[in-house]
Amino acid sequence: MMESDIDHSDLKKERKGNIQILMLTYGMVLLFMGLIGCFTYFMAVQSQKIINNPYNKRQEVLAKKVQRGKILSADGKVLAKTVTDDEGNDIRIYPYDKVFCHVVGRIQNSMTGIEKTQCYPLLTSHSNPLKQLTNTFRGEKNKGDTVVTTLDTGLQKTAYNALGNYRGAVIALEPSTGKILTMVSKPSYDPNSVKKNWKRLIQDSEEESALVNRATQGVYPPGSTFKLMTAMEYMMENPEDYQDFHYQCKGSDSFSGNVINCYEKEKHGRVSLKSALAKSCNGAFSKIGTMLSVDSFRDLTEKFFFNRSLGVDFEYNKSRFSLTEDSDMGELTQTFIGQGKTMITPLENALIAATVANQGVMMEPYVVDYLENDANKTVTAHQPKEKGRIIEEWVAEKMTKLMKAVVTDGTAASLRSLPYSVAGKTGSAEFDSEGTSHAWFVGFAPAENPEIAVSIVVEGVGTGSQYAVPIARKLFDEYLRD
Amino acid sequence: MDKKEAAQRLVDMFGDMNVIGVVHSILVESSKYIIILLFAIYTWHCFSVFIGKNPEKKEKIYKRQNKIMYTIHFICSLVLFLNSLDVKMILFYLAQLIFLVFVNKAYIYVYRNASKIVLNNMLMLLMIGFVMIGRLKQDNMVKQLVFALGICIAGLFIPFLIERFAYFDRFGKVYVLAGIVMLALVFVIGKSVYGARNWIIIGSFAMQPSEFVKIIYVFFVAAMLAESTEFLDVVKVAGLAGIHILILVLEKDLGAALIFYITFLAILYVASQKAVYLGLGLGAGALAAVVAYQLFTHVQTRVIAWKDPWGTIDTAGYQIAQSLFAIGTGGWFGMGLGEGLPSNIPVAESDFIFSAISEELGAFFAICLILVEVSCFVMFVNIALKMKRRFYKLTALGLAIEYIFQVFLTIGGVTRFIPSTGVTLPLVSYGGSSVISTIILFCIIQGMYVLNCREEEKLESRPKKQKAER
């Protein structure tokens, strides 16, 4: 290169460095190609999901051009729609009043539920472009897309009525897909008049927390329903000889000075793993707990998404599991029978039942099935997604058998007479020193070929057998009737 | 007044003629598609002009580009007027129109032989800026127009200056001193704006010295490296450039520091023709970036906001999230001028104007805008390639890199391609210092090119050589 300096040809001197300039230019053009590529990818793939965020305040701008779409149940009933009144104002109407209030949500006084998560899809129109154009020129609004949910109106009404005036929550899933069939939380409120009643709802003088969706956001002690986890862990740690487990129940037992009583100090006598679960023997499960590896059990709960984000398209709270190797014996024995510091949502409990029902594979729960335009043409459909294999198939199969025994010979015996077999587990979770308890039931049916998994919690009433199992029966009857 | 009210008022004014209302909405609604189509044709011509050598055909293309610019300007102004029925809008339109026509005519006259694509693009970008700033903050648009007019008039003298002071390359040391003093002045009488201490405010007059130092900085690097690229000289220049950059880093003006650094490397690479310098420089730059990330919390904040704007939406991620909402909600065709919510993006009229444009005029328009900026750069490079004097060549190249890298930083930042560094989009963003320094930058490149052509004609050493392309 230095030699060329001696060459005094003008042309050469003039061109000195031009190759480098071209290289730099190519480099810059490459950078911009990357930039445009990334921008295009954002627009085509990511933007729809990203703009659907409560921090994006453009709903009102979009709402001037698009009439918010409808929300439908899986069986085609209207759960929410927008009508225009005589003065040209859009009004959102919820024909089922309180029944779907938490899951469908509201748009007034801060958005919630499907109204919130699907806000932008509802305000986006995929109707015929020609129709859109004529609408625009006429100054008329385009019709926003319709959100079709996985919810079953019959089941939802059944659950809503079955809970009656109790506080609590009911959630039902289809184990093979993760479709949420019903989601009820009580007390509820009427989304049609939420603006009018807002002050009362917010003041909440009765401490009802009617605005909270207990099904996904309520965290409760799991009570005996948590013994399902303990039993699974025991089987996995002792795959060869778990069937040999036995325990002599005297109604009460002491573990390093920590006394564990069975319900009403009932003496269950000699129990195996199966009969201990069926009869919900606290002594037996505390004993099992002392034999388990806490770390391994913790891993199992976290595989079931305790302490972890579920990544679902609706609001929820994480379930919490906090036992460590350092925890003392009192907490340890309490935790393995479902008391202690463990907190669970009805949703999480439903997922545990559904995972067992689906041979150990957890499906991601979802409530929005697909979006369609005003001509009923599907725009985008949700495909069922696996959350992963949580437990091995043999464990799930064995658990199903144990849970069937809960119905045939145990605490959920009132489900025995149904025309199909049910697998489940009751729970009575104590939450204060006075001994009042939340009634739980989780389970699925038919046990051989599960179509529905349920999770029911009734706050502060008593035992699961007495208060939660009858609700499960109504749900199974409604859903499996024909 | 919003669009609906405006339409209603038109109907009231013309009696019970619904036709008016319909015509109004047709105009407003169809305008966005027409604007995108016109701008796409314009952009295509920015590149199609390289195909073929027929000067008449090229002249035609330049004329067509001009017509398109005036048409887009008219449509945008009409929409803004119809949406508000504000007579002030007509005055603004006329003032902008006079500016565009005046600059166009005057520059064609003064900058004979200069690249017309560059001139067209300069006016196009300024026009888009006027429309968008006017839609966001009318007062700022007026200021921007005044600044642009002032500097465009001053720019008419740049070719004379360049010709008079043909020994521009002898003042390397003066440039260094002036640059460092101006930058350091910020520490004495500076003020922090949006976390960066890079403003000088005297009375009601505020300026960003780094915008002006940017230009003499290129002079300094080009002058010194044109003289010698011996290793020791390179070290000396690197040291002096390093002082500039260090001051900028201390002022927390990261965008400018990056631009200065890349520009130095580019000039060094071309002057020395040694890829080693570029490789080493980029490596050292990456290392410095890591160190800066460890040392400075404001660097960490930017990176965190870029990595996870959703998790930090209440704090660091707010700006970038709002920018993405605007772009995403606007979609490919935009919400229509005046129909979006760009005021939700912080500093929409300056650093984030690209997002506001994309929201209201659409992603297609925004991509065309990027391509127009790239076409400016390609023309600058084309000029640099043709320069004979080494100093001119290096200066043109340095300014070109400075310009395009700033475009990259701002658009990359607001679209989340790279962490945001808070720099303006040249000519489009609101900002006196920015618009003044960019127009000077355009004028210098064009002026040097004019001079280069004139010298070439004088020398007539190679009569067969094609006349330089306009």
Interface residues (C-beta under 8 A of the other chain):
Chain A: M1 D10 K13 E14 K16 G17 N18 I19 Q20 I21 L22 M23 L24 T25 M28 V29 L31 F32 G34 L35 I36 C38 F39 T40 F42 M43 Q46 S47 Q48 I50 I51 N53 Y55 N56 K57 R58 V61 L62 K64 K65 Y120 T136 F137 R138 G139
Chain B: K4 A7 G21 V22 S25 I26 E29 A266 Y269 V270 A271 Q273 A275 W310 I313 Y318 A321 Q322 L324 F325 A326 I327 G328 T329 G331 W332 M335 E339 G340 L341 N344 A363 A366 I367 I370 L371 V374 F377 V378 V381 A384 L385 M387 K388 R390 K393 L394 L397 I401 I404 F405 F408 I411 G412 T415 R416 F417 S461 R462
